[in-house]
Amino acid sequence: MTSTFHGLEVAKRGLFTQQSALYTTGHNIANANTEGYTRQRVNFEQTGPYPAASRNRPQIPGQMGSGVQAGSIERVRVDFLDNQYRGEASKTGYYDSRKSALTRLESVMNEPSEDGLSSTMDRFWGSLQDLSVNPEDSGARSVVRQRGQAVAETFNYLSNTLQTLKKDVQAEVGVTEKEINSVVSQIHNINQQIGEVEPHGMVPNDLYDERDRLIDQLSEHVNIQVNYEDSYASADPMAMGKATISLVNQDGQPLDPPATLVDGAEDGGFTTIDVTYGDNNLATGITVGNSDYSVDEFPSQGKLKGLIESGGYVQDGEGKGTYETMISDLDRMATGFADAFNTVHQGGESLNSMNGGTAVPKFFDIDMGQANEDGVIEGVAGTIDLTNKIKLDKDNIAAAVTTDAGNGENAANLADVQNDSNALFGEEASFTGFYESVIGTMAVETQEAERMSKNAGTLKASVSEQRQSVSSVSLDEEMSNMIKYQHAYNAAARNITVIDEMLDTIINRMGV
């Protein structure tokens, strides 16, 4: 026969189990607004029936249930959605940084507008056309000089501003690098705590939540793959174990050589990321632990790579990147424009040369002896200026081809420099055509970055909503659960009262 107190034990188990469920519901409600928190639930399990199936001579026909117990407290989370979210987060981080850099570049170039380089150049060409009509007019010469000064200052402003943006991006890369290393260190520390708790049969759900929150944060900076090492033999089957985090490319394949940020093995540690810089604030490589990668060989997409590509890096000995490419294009334009303009200018006659004065000077102050093997003077866009002779005396402007009075043919030739083909700008390309190509390329890249950023952000938001629908706390649902567990708790308490009355009858009233 069953024990006299069997019913009391069944009711007590129900009481304690419903109480555990109520405590867990309260924990969910308390953390409804906690970042990274995953709602938890109690898994109810039937306890073993009486008598056990192994007994040969049961005392009763069949088996009688012995109640319920809280088998485990489980986080409600789907690994597939986590992996999907982190993949989209790395893409969003990459394209957001690209979009931000290109948007700033568009703001600096300010095209098309009345204040951009194109309009400044147009006013300069217009002033030369006016000078060709009145080559001896002092006012027209002053306008040409001022417009030329404006062109030089615009080149200076664009180049120097882009150099400043490069330094700003380099500083941002440094901040991102420190953030990555800090997050990696924190994940390693949580791994250690989990490794100390799990062997005792405990399931540290709150530590898992904090670790997942940090992994989500890390996935915005680099593309990662997360694997979990098997728990200790004494660990609960629900235990997740330590996380091993590795860098992967956009196809989810490990890097070559492999790069592990956090090693979840028993004696595993963690490694840091270090971005190295060389001359001209250009990134030369990325070091992960003992592995070195060039920027183009580092395919782990994320905010870090997006920033490096925007700020500039070295590939095959040449500067690449959003800002670096534009600075190089400005240097190329300034070199080709100034050299061609000076050549035409020195082939003409100024008022001073016509009157037996000195030879016609250069209009723009550049030194072609400093040009590199491609014929471009590096950094010239930031330093180009009018020569002192032009600044001090506007009569040194060579508007004529001959010494005849009223000849303004050379001023017209100077105005035509904008449409003359130049080897520096490509085959049969002019200054105007090259600049239009540069601005057009920038616009297309910006539009593409904005489109990809929007698409990646939409997918990330979609996966986040799916994940939230599974893992986040719904106060309505928790209130419903609270009422359900409360009623079950009250029923178990009432069951105890009834059994107590039955025992009172047996013990105190039988035989009276």
MIBA-33720 format. One record per atom (N, C-alpha, C, O): residue in one letter; x, y, z. Coordinates in steps of 0.2 Angstrom, whole numbers, plus 5000, padded with zeros to 4 digits. Example, Ala and Ser with C-alpha at 12.3 -4.5 7.8 and 13.67 -1.06 7.14 Angstrom:
% residues 2
A506649725039A506249785039A506649845039A507149835042S506449895035S506849955036S506450005039S506750065040
This chain:
% residues 512
M500449945000M500050005000M500450065000M501050065002T500250124998T500550184998T500650215005T500250195009S501050255006S501150285012S500550335014S500150355010T500350335020T499850375023T499950455021T499450485019F500550475020F500750545019F500950555011F501150605009H500750505007H500850505000H500550574997H500850604993G499950584998G499550634995G499850704998G499850754994L500150705004L500450765007L501050785003L501250845001E501450735001E502050744998E501950764991E502350804988V501450734987V501250754980V501050834981V501250874976A500650854985A500450924986A501050964987A501051024985K501450944992K502050984993K502450994987K502751054986R502550944983R502950954977R502651004972R502951044969G502050994972G501651044967G501751114970G501751164966L501651124977L501751184980L502451224978L502451274976F502951184979F503651204978F503751224971F504151264969T503551174967T503651184959T503251244957T503551284953Q502651254959Q502351314956Q502651384959Q502651434956Q502951374965Q503251434968Q503851444964Q504051504963S504251394962S504851404958S504651444951S504951494949A504051424948A503851454942A503651524943A503751574939L503351544949L503151614951L503751654952L503851714950Y504351624955Y504951664956Y505251674949Y505551734948T505251624945T505551634938T505151694934T505451734931T504451684935T504051744931T504251804934T504251854930G504351814941G504551874944G505151904941G505251964940H505651854940H506351874938H506251894931H506551944929N505851864927N505751894920N505451964920N505652004916I504951974924I504652044924I505152094926I505152144924A505552074931A506052124934A506552144929A506752194929N506652094924N507152114919N506852124912N507152114907A506252144912A505852154906A506252214901A506252204895N506652254905N506952314901N507752304901N508052354900T507952244903T508652234904T508952214897T508752164894E509452254895E509752234888E510052174888E510452154893G509952134883G510252064882G509852014886G510151954886Y509352024890Y509051974894Y508651924890Y508251954886T508651864892T508251814888T507751784893T507951764899R507151784891R506651764896R506751684898R507051644894Q506551664904Q506751604906Q506051564908Q505551604909R506051504908R505451464910R505651404914R506251374913V505251384918V505351314922V505051264918V504451264916N505451214917N505251144914N504951104919N505351074923F504251094919F503951044924F504050974921F504050954915E504250934926E504350864925E503950814930E503950834936Q503650764928Q503250714932Q503850684936Q504350664933T503750674942T504150634946T503950554945T503450544943G504450514947G504350444946G503750414950G503550434955P503350374946P502750344949P502850294954P503450264955Y502350274958Y502350224963Y501850174962Y501350184960P502050114962P502750084964P503150084957P502950094952A503850084958A504250084952A504150024948A503949974950A504250034942A504149974937A504549914938A504449864936S505149924942S505549864943S505349824948S505649764949R504849844952R504549804958R504149744955R503749754951N504349684958N504049624955N503249614958N502849584954R503149634964R502549624967R502149694968R502249714974P501949724964P501549784965P501049784971P500649734971Q501049834975Q500549824980Q499849854978Q499349844981I499849884972I499149914970I499149894962I499649884959P498549894959P498549874952P498749944948P498349994949G499249934944G499449994941G499950034945G500150014950Q500050104942Q500550144946Q500150214947Q499750234944M500450244953M500150304955M500650354955M501150354957G500450414952G500850474951G501150494958G500750494963S501750524958S501950554964S502050624964S502450654968G501850664958G501850734958G502250764953G502350734948V502550824954V502950864949V503550894952V503550894958Q504050904948Q504650944950Q504850984945Q504750984939A505251034947A505551084942A506151054939A506651054943G506151024933G506650994930G507251034929G507851014930S507151094926S507651144924S507351214923S506751214922I507751264924I507551324922I507951344915I508551354915E507551354910E507851354903E507851424900E507251464901R508351454897R508251514893R507851494886R508051444883V507451544884V507051524878V507451564873V507351624872R507851524869R508251564864R508351514858R508451454859V508451534852V508551494846V509251514843V509351574841D509751464843D510351474841D510351494833D510851544831F509951474829F509951494822F509851564821F510151594817L509351594825L509251664825L509851704827L509951764825D510151684832D510751714835D511251714829D511551774828N511451664826N511951664821N511751704815N512151744812Q511051704813Q510851754808Q510951824810Q511151864806Y510751844816Y510751914818Y511551934818Y511651994816R511951894820R512651914821R512951924814R513351964813G512751884809G512951884802G512751954799G513151984796E512151974800E511852034798E512152094801E512252144798A512352084808A512652144812A513252154809A513452214809S513652104807S514352124804S514252164797S514652204796K513752144793K513652174787K513452244788K513652294785T513052254793T512752324795T513352364797T513352424795G513752344801G514352374804G514752404798G515052454798Y514852354793Y515352374788Y515052424783Y515352474782Y514452414781Y514152464777Y513952534780Y513952584777D513752524786D513652594790D514252634790D514252694789S514852604792S515452644792S515652664785S515952724784R515552624780R515652654773R515252704771R515452754768K514552704773K514152754771K514252814775K514252874772S514452814781S514652874785S515252904782S515252964781A515752864780A516352894777A516252934770A516452984769L515852894766L515652924759L515252984760L515253034756T514752984765T514353044766T514753104768T514653164766R515253094773R515653154775R516053174769R516153234768L516253124764L516653144758L516253184754L516453244751E515653174753E515153214749E515053284751E515053324748S515053284758S514953354761S515553394760S515453454759V516153364760V516753404759V516853424752V516953484751M516753374747M516753394740M516253444738M516353484734N515653434741N515153484740N514953494733N514853554730E514853444729E514653444722E513953414721E513853364724P513553444717P513653504713P513353564718P512853554721S513753614718S513553674722S513953734719S514353734715E513753794722E514053854719E514753864723E515153914721D514853824728D515453834732D515953774731D516553774734G515853734727G516253674726G516853694721G516853744718L517253644720L517853654715L517653664708L517953714705S517153634706S516953644699S516653714698S516853744693S516253744702S516053814701S516653864702S516653914698T517053844706T517653894707T518053894701T518353944699M518153834698M518553824692M518153864686M518453894682D517553854686D517153884680D517153964681D517253994676R517153984687R517254064687R517954084685R518054134682F518454044686F519154054684F519154054677F519454104674W518854004673W518954004666W518554064663W518754094658G517954084666G517554134664G517954204664G517954244660S518354214670S518754274671S519354274665S519454324663L519554214663L520054214658L519754234651L520054264647Q519154214650Q518754234644Q518654304644Q518754344639D518554334649D518454404650D519054444648D519054494645L519654414651L520254444650L520454444643L520854494640S520254394639S520454384632S520154444628S520454464623V519554464630V519254524627V519554584628V519654634624N519754594635N520154654637N520754644640N520854644647P521254624637P521854594640P522254644643P522754634648E522154714642E522554764646E522154794651E522454844654D521554774652D521154804658D521454774665D521454714666S521554824669S521854814676S521254774680S521454724683G520654794679G520154754683G520054684681G520054644685A520154674674A520054604672A520654554675A520554504676R521254594675R521854554677R521754534685R521954484687S521454584688S521354574696S520954514697S521054474702V520354514693V519854464694V520254394692V520054344696V520654394687V520954324685V521354304691V521454244693R521754354694R522254334699R521854314706R522054264709Q521254344707Q520854324713Q520554254712Q520454214716R520254244706R519954184704R520454124704R520354074707G521054144702G521654094702G521754074710G521954014711Q521854124714Q521954114721Q521354074724Q521554034728A520754084722A520254044725A520253974723A520153934727V520453964717V520553894714V521153854719V521053804721A521653894720A522253864724A521953854731A522153794734E521553894734E521353894741E520853834741E520753804746T520453824736T519953774736T520353704736T520153654740F520853694732F521253634732F521553624739F521453564741N521753674742N522053674748N521553644754N521753604758Y520953674753Y520453664758Y520253594758Y520253554763L520153564751L519853494751L520453444753L520253404756S521053464751S521553414753S521653414760S521753354763N521753464763N521853474770N521253444775N521353414780T520653454772T520053434776T520053354775T519953324780L520253324770L520253254769L520853224773L520753164776Q521353254773Q521953234778Q521653234785Q521853184789T521253284787T521053284794T520553224795T520553194800L520153214790L519653154790L519953094791L519753044795K520553084787K520953024788K521153014795K521152954798K521453064798K521653054805K521053044810K521153004814D520553074808D519953054813D519752984812D519552954817V519752954806V519552884805V520052844808V519952794811Q520752864808Q521252824811Q521152824819Q521152764822A520952874822A520752874829A520152834830A520152804835E519652834826E519052794827E519252714826E518952674830V519752704822V519952634821V520252614828V520152554830G520652654831G520952644837G520452634843G520552584847V519952674843V519352664848V519052594847V518852554851T518852574840T518552514839T519052454840T518752404843E519652464839E520152414841E520152394848E520152344851K520152454852K520152444860K519452414862K519452374867E518952434859E518252404861E518252334859E517952294863I518452314853I518552234852I518952204857I518652144859N519552224859N519952194863N519652184870N519752144874S519252244872S518952244879S518352194879S518352154884V517952184874V517452144873V517652064873V517452024877V518252054870V518551984870V518751974876V518651914879S519052014880S519352004887S518751984891S518751944896Q518152024891Q517652014895Q517251944894Q517051914898I517251924887I516951864886I517451804889I517151754891H518051814888H518551764891H518451754899H518351704901N518351814902N518251814909N517551774911N517551744916I517051794907I516351754908I516451684907I516151644910N516851664902N516951594901N517251564907N517151504909Q517751594910Q518051564916Q517551554921Q517551504925Q517151604922Q516651604928Q516151544926Q515951504931I515951534920I515551484918I515851414919I515551364922G516551414918G516851354919G516951334926G517051274928E516951374930E516951364938E516251344941E516251314946V515751364937V515051344940V514751284937V514451244941E514851274931E514551214927E514651144930E514251104931P515351134932P515451064935P515051054941P515050994943H514751094944H514351084950H513651074949H513251064953G513551064942G512851044940G512351104940G511751094939M512651164940M512251224939M512251254932M512651244928V511651284930V511651314924V511551394925V511051414926P512151424923P512151504925P511851544919P512151574915N511151544919N510851574913N510951654912N511051674907D511051684918D511251754918D511951764915D512051814912L512351724916L513051734913L513051714906L513351754902Y512551664904Y512551654897Y512251714893Y512451734888D511751754896D511451814893D511951864892D512051894887E512351874898E512951934897E513451914892E513651954888R513551844891R514051824886R513751834879R514051864875D513151814878D512851824872D512751904870D512851924864R512651944875R512552014873R513252044871R513252084866L513852024874L514452044872L514652014865L514952044861I514451954864I514551924857I514151964852I514451974846D513551984853D513152024848D513552084847D513552114841Q513852114852Q514152184852Q514852174847Q514952214843L515152114849L515752094845L515652084837L516052104833S515052054836S514852044829S514752104825S514752094819E514652164828E514552224824E515252244821E515252284816H515852224824H516452254822H516852204818H517152224813V516752134819V517052084814V516552034813V516152024817N516651994808N516251934807N516551874810N517151854810I516151844814I516351794819I515951724818I515351734816Q516251674821Q515851614821Q515951584829Q516551594831V515451564832V515451544839V515251474839V514751444837N515751434843N515651364844N515651354852N515951394855Y515351304854Y515351294861Y515651224863Y515551174860E516151234867E516551174870E516051124874E515651154878D516151064874D515751014878D515851034885D516451044887S515351024889S515351044896S515650984899S515850934897Y515850994906Y516150944910Y515650884911Y515050894910A515950824912A515550764913A514950774918A514450744918S515150814924S514750824929S514250874928S513750894932A514250914922A513850974921A513150944919A513050894917D512650994920D511950984919D511950974911D512251014907P511450934908P511350924901P511150994898P511351004892M510851044902M510651104899M511251154898M511251204895A511851134901A512451184901A512651194894A512751144891M512851254893M513051274886M513851264885M514051244880G514251264891G514951264890G515251324888G514951384888K515951324887K516251384886K516251404878K516151354874A516251464876A516251484869A516851494866A517351524869T516951474860T517551484856T517351524850T516951504847I517751584850I517551634845I518051644840I518651654842S517951634833S518451634828S518251684823S517651694822L518651714819L518551764814L518451724808L518751674806V517951744804V517751704797V517651764792V517551824793N517651734786N517551784780N516851794779N516451764783Q516651824774Q515951844772Q515551774770Q514951774770D515951724769D515551664767D515551614773D515351554772G515751634779G515751594785G516351544785G516351504790Q516851554781Q517451514781Q518051544785Q518051604786P518351494789P518951524793P519451564789P519551544783L519751604792L520351644789L520951594788L520951544791D521351614784D521951584782D522551624783D522651674779P522951624789P522851564794P522351584799P522051634799P522051534802P521451534807P521651594812P522151604814A521151624814A521151674819A520651664824A520051674823T520851644830T520351634836T520451684841T520951694844L519851724842L519951774847L519851744854L520151774859V519351704855V519251674862V519251594861V518951564857D519751564865D519751494865D519451464871D519551474877G518851424869G518451394875G518751334878G518451304882A519351314876A519651244879A519751264886A519751314888E519951204890E519951204897E520551264899E520351294904D521051254896D521651304897D521651364892D522251394891G521151374888G521151424883G521151494885G520951504891G521451534881G521451604883G521151644877G520651624874F521351704876F521051754871F521651794868F522151804871T521551814862T521951854858T521651924857T521051934857T522151974855T521952044853T522052054846T522452024843I521652104844I521752134837I522152194837I522052244841D522652204833D523052264832D523152284825D523352244821V522952344824V522952374817V523652424817V523652464821T524052404812T524752444812T524652494806T524352484801Y525052554807Y524952604803Y525752624801Y526152624805G525752644794G526452674792G526352744790G526052784794D526752764785D526752834783D526052854780D525652814778N525952924781N525352954778N524752924781N524152934778N524752904788N524152874791N523852824787N523252824787L524152774784L523852724780L523952654784L524552644786A523452614785A523552554788A523952504784A523852504778T524452474787T524852424783T524652354785T524852314781G524352334790G524152264792G523752264798G523652314802I523552204799I523152184805I523352124808I523552074805T523552124814T523852074818T523252044823T523052084827V523151974823V522751944827V523151884831V523251834828G523351904837G523751854840G524451844837G524751894836N524551784834N525251774831N525151774823N525651764820S524551794821S524451794814S524351864811S524051914814D524751874805D524751944802D524351934796D524451894792Y523951994794Y523651994788Y523752064785Y523752114789S523752064778S523752134775S522952154775S522552104776V522852214774V522152234774V521752204769V521152184770D521952194763D521552164758D521552084759D521052054756E521952054763E521951984765E521451974771E521351914773F521252024774F520852014780F520152024778F519852084778P519751964777P519151974774P518551974779P517951964777S518751974786S518151974791S517852044791S518052094793Q517252044787Q516852104786Q516552124793Q516352084797G516552194794G516252224800G516452294800G516752324795K516352324805K516452404806K517152414806K517352464803L517652374809L518352384808L518552384801L518952434800K518452334797K518652334790K518352394786K518752424782G517752414788G517452474784G517852534786G517952574781L518052544792L518352604794L519052604791L519352654788I519452544791I520052544788I520052564780I520452594778E519552534777E519452544770E519352614768E519452644763S518952654773S518752724772S519352764773S519552814770G519752754779G520352794781G520952784776G521252834775G521052724774G521552714769G522052664771G522152654777Y522352624767Y522752574768Y523252564762Y523152594757V523752524763V524252504758V524152444755V524052394759Q524152434749Q524052374745Q524552374739Q524552424735D524952324739D525552324734D525952384733D526052414728G526052414739G526452474739G526052544737G526352594737E525452534736E525052594734E524552614739E524252564742G524352674740G523852694745G523152684742G522952704736K522752654746K522052634743K521552664749K521752684754G520952664747G520452684752G520052744750G520252784745T519452754753T519052814751T519352874751T519352914746Y519552904757Y519852964757Y520552974754Y520753024750E520952914754E521652914751E521552924743E521952954740T521052884741T520952884733T520752954731T521052984726M520352994735M520153054733M520753104734M520753154730I521153104739I521753144740I522153134734I522453184731S522253074732S522753054726S522453084720S522853114716D521753084719D521453114713D521553184713D521653214708L521453224719L521553294719L522253314718L522353364714D522753274720D523453284718D523553274711D523953314708R523253224708R523353214701R523053274697R523353304692M522453294699M522153354696M522553414696M522653454692A522753434703A523153494704A523753494700A523953544697T524153434699T524753424696T524653444688T524953484685G524153404685G524053404678G523753474676G523953504671F523353504680F523053574679F523553624679F523653664675A523953624685A524453684686A524953674681A525253724678D525253614679D525753604675D525553624668D525953664664A524953604665A524753624659A524653704658A524753734653F524353734664F524153804664F524853844664F524853894660N525353824668N525953854668N526353854661N526653904659T526253794658T526553784651T526253834646T526653874643V525653844646V525253884641V525453964643V525554004639H525453974650H525554044652H526254064651H526354124648Q526754024652Q527454044650Q527554044643Q528054074640G527154024638G527154024631G526854094629G526954104623G526554134633G526254194631G526754254633G527254254635E526454314632E526754374633E526354414639E525754424638S526654444644S526354484649S526454554647S526854574643L526154604651L526254674649L526954694651L527254734648N527254654656N527954674658N528454644653N528954684652S528354584650S528754564645S528754594639S529254604635M528154624637M528054664631M528454734632M528654754627N528554754638N528854814639N529654804641N529954854643G529854744639G530654734640G530754714647G531354714649G530254694651G530454674657G530654604658G530954574653T530554574663T530754504665T530354454661T529854464658A530654384660A530254334657A529554324660A529554334666V529154294657V528454274660V528554224665V528854164664P528354234671P528454184676P527854124676P527354134672K527954074680K527354024681K526754064684K526854114688F526254034683F525654064686F525554034693F525354064698F525553964693F525453924699F526153904702F526553884698D526253904708D526853884711D526953804713D526653784718I527153764708I527253694709I527953674707I528253714702D528253624709D528853594707D528853534704D528753484707M528853524697M528753464694M529353414695M529253354693G529853444697G530453404699G530253354705G530653304706Q529753364709Q529553324714Q529053274712Q528753234717A528853264706A528353214704A528653144704A529253134704N528153104706N528353034706N528353004700N528353034694E528452934699E528552904693E527952904688E527952894682D527352924691D526752934687D526653004685D526153014682G527153044687G527053114685G526653154690G526453214688V526453134696V526053164700V526453194706V526853154709I526353254708I526653284714I526253264720I525753294721E526453214725E526053194730E526053254735E526553284737G525453274737G525253324742G525253394739G525153444743V525253394732V525253464729V524553504730V524553564730A524053464731A523353494731A523353534738A522953584738G523753514743G523753544749G524153604750G524153644754T524653614745T525153664745T525053714739T525453764739I524753694734I524753734728I524553814729I524053824733D524853854726D524753924727D524953964721D525253934716L524754034721L525054074715L525754094717L525954094722T526154104711T526854124712T526854194715T526354234714N527354214718N527454274721N527454334716N527154384717K527754314710K527754374705K527054384702K526854444701I526554334702I525854344700I525554384706I525154434705K525654364712K525354394718K525554474718K525154514720L526154484717L526454554718L526254604712L526154664713D526154574706D526054614700D525654574695D525854534692K525054604695K524554574690K524754584683K524454544678D525254624681D525454634674D525954584672D526154574666N526054534677N526454474675N526054424672N526254364670I525354434672I524854384669I524954384661I524854434658A525154324658A525254324651A524654314647A524354264646A524254374645A523654364641A523754364634A523254344630A524354384632A524454394624A524854334622A525254304625V524854324615V525354284612V525854324608V526454304608T525654384606T526154424602T526254494606T525854504611T526654534604T526754594608T526254654605T526354704607D525854634601D525354684598D524854704603D524654664607A524754764603A524254794608A523554764607A523354754601G523254744613G522554724612G522554644611G521954624610N523154614610N523054544609N522954504616N523254514621G522454464615G522254424621G522154354620G521754314623E522554334615E522454264612E522654214618E522354154618N523154224621N523454174626N522954164632N522954114635A522554224634A522054214639A521554164637A521254124641A521354164630A520854114628A521154044628A520854004629N521854044626N522153974626N522153954634N522153894635L522253994638L522253974645L521553944647L521553904651A521053984645A520353954646A520253894643A519853854646D520553874638D520453814634D520853754638D520753694636V521253764643V521653714646V521153664649V521253604650Q520553694651Q520053644655Q519853584650Q519653534652N519853604644N519553544639N520153514635N520053464631D520753534637D521353504633D521453434636D521453424642S521653384632S521753314635S522453314638S522853354637N522453274644N523053274648N523253204649N522853164651A523853184648A524053114649A523953094657A523853034658L524053134661L523953124668L523153094670L523053064675F522753124666F522053104667F521753044663F521153024664G522153014660G521952954656G521952974648G522053034646E521852924644E521852934637E521352984635E520752964636E521553034632E521153084629E520653114634E520053134632A520853114640A520353144645A520653214647A521253224648S520153264648S520253324650S520253334658S519953294661F520453394660F520353414667F519553404669F519453374674T519153434665T518453434667T518153364667T517753344671G518353334662G518053264661G518353214667G517953174669F518953224669F519253184674F518853204681F518753154685Y518753264682Y518453284688Y517753264688Y517453234694E517353264683E516653234682E516653164684E516253134687S517153124681S517253054683S517353044690S517052994693V517753084693V517953074700V517253084704V517153044709I516953134703I516353154707I515753104705I515453084710G515753084699G515253024697G515352964701G514952934703T516052944701T516152884705T516052884712T515752834715M516152944715M516052954722M515252944723M515052914728A514852974719A514152974720A513852904719A513452884723V514152864714V513952794714V514052754720V513652714722E514752764722E514952724728E514552744734E514352704738T514352804735T513952834741T513252804740T512952774745Q512952804734Q512252774733Q512252704735Q511852674738E512752664732E512852594733E512952574741E512552534744A513352614744A513452604752A512752624755A512652584760E512452674753E511752684757E511252634755E510952614760R511252604749R510852554748R510952484752R510552454755M511652464752M511852404755M511752414763M511552374767S511852474765S511752494773S510952484774S510852454780K510552514770K509852504771K509652434771K509252414775N509852394766N509652324765N509852284771N509552244774A510552294773A510852254779A510452274785A510252234789G510252344786G509952364792G509252334792G508952314798T508952324787T508252294786T508252224788T507852204792L508752184785L508752114787L508952104795L508752064798K509452154797K509552144804K508952154809K508852124813A508552214807A507952224811A507452174810A507152154815S507452144805S506952084804S507152024808S506751994812V507752004808V508051954812V507951964819V507751924824S508152034821S508052054828S507352044831S507252024836E506852064826E506152064828E505951984829E505651974834Q506251944825Q506051874826Q506351844832Q506051804836R506951864834R507351844840R506951874846R506851834851Q506751934846Q506451964851Q505751934852Q505551924858S505451914847S504751874848S504851814851S504351784855V505451784851V505551714854V505851724861V505651694866S506351774862S506751774868S506551834873S506751834879S506251884870S506151944875S505551934879S505151884878V505451974885V504951964890V504352004887V504352064886S503751964887S503151994886S502752004892S502551954896L502652064895L502352074901L501652044901L501352014906D501252044896D500552014895D500651944896D500251914900E501151914893E501151834894E501451824901E501151774904E501851864904E502051844911E501551854916E501451814920M501051904915M500551914919M500051854919M499751834924S499951824913S499551774912S499851714915S499451674919N500451704915N500851644918N500751654926N500751604929M500851714928M500851724935M500151704938M500151674943I499651724934I498951704937I498851624936I498551594941K499151594931K499151524930K499451494936K499251444939Y500051514938Y500451484943Y500151494950Y500251454954Q499851554950Q499551574957Q498951524958Q498951504964H498551514953H498051464954H498251394956H497951364960A498751374952A499051314954A499351304961A499251254964Y499651354963Y499951364970Y499351354975Y499451324980N498851394974N498351394978N497951324979N497751304984A497951294973A497651234972A498051184976A497751134980A498751184975A499151144979A499051154987A499051104991A499051214989A498951234996A498251204998A498251175004R497751214994R497151184996R497151104997R496851085001N497551074992N497651004993N497950984999N497750935002I498451025001I498751005008I498251015013I498250975018T497851065013T497351075018T496851015019T496650985024V496650995013V496150935012V496450875015V496150835019I497150855013I497450795016I497550805023I497550755027D497750865025D497850875033D497150855036D497150825042E496550875034E495950865037E495850785037E495550755042M496050755031M495950675031M496350645036M496150595040L497050665037L497450635042L497250655049L497250615054D496950715050D496650725057D496050675058D495950655064T495650665053T495150615054T495350545056T495150515061I495950525053I496250455054I496550455061I496450405065I496950505062I497350505068I496950525075I496950495080N496450575074N496150595080N495450575081N495150585087R495150555076R494350545076R494150465076R493650445078M494650425072M494450355072M494450325079M494850335083G493950285080G493850245086G493550285092G493450265097V493350355090V493050395095V492350365096V491950395101
